[in-house]
Amino acid sequence: MSGDCPGHDDEPIPETAHKPRTTDQSPELTLSQIFAALSNRRRRVLLEYFRRTEESVERADLVEYVVACESSSESRDEHRERVAIDIHHTHLPKLSGMGLVEYDERSSAVRYYGHPLLESILEAAIDEDRGRDRDRDRD
């Protein structure tokens, strides 16, 4: 993930972002389901964004966040288009199928329900991703 990604490098993350939350709609997931949700780096970035907000978000905001977090050899517009397609057709349906988000394709609104164990593991996974990025940037 690049330094352009909000909350990475030296930019502090709000304290509330680190508190796992549970809502009445939080799904019951097996450990295997949690690891499946976290197995893809782009989904980890989406979940990191979700844990920073308690409101419904627009798919376009998610796309912009992911684009800011990734480096690509493509033009920014091409990269944005690929990210938008991937989020719409792959990642949001997967997270929705697990019950982690409610995704209204017509309005493009996405609501995250929270999951304490997933968020605890996510924090460790994001730290690992950042460490790998720093190591790669030094090479």
C-alpha positions, 0 to 999 in steps of 0.5 A: 500500500502506498503512502497516499493511503489515508491512515498509513505511514505517519498519519494517525488513525482515529482512536475509535478505528481500533475499537472492534464493534459489534452491531445487532447485525454482526454475523456469526462467522467461523474462523475459516470464514474470517480468514477467507474474508481477510485472504485478499489484500484489497478486501483487507483495505476495504475492511480497514476503511469500513472500521473507520466509519459508522455510517453507510458509505458509497461504493465510489468512496471505497474505490477512491480509497483503494486507488489511493492505497495501491500503486499501479503502472496503469494510468489512474483512470484505468486503475480506478476502473479496474478497482471499481469493477473488482470491488463491485463484482468480487469483493462487495458480493463476497463480503455481503454473502458473509453478512459483513456488509449490506450492499445495495447495487442500485444505490451503490450504498454499502453498510458494514456491520462489524465483527470484533474477531475479524477486526482484531485479526485485520489490524495484525494483517494490515500491520504486516502489509505495511511492514512488507510495503516498507521493506519493498520500498527500501529495496 
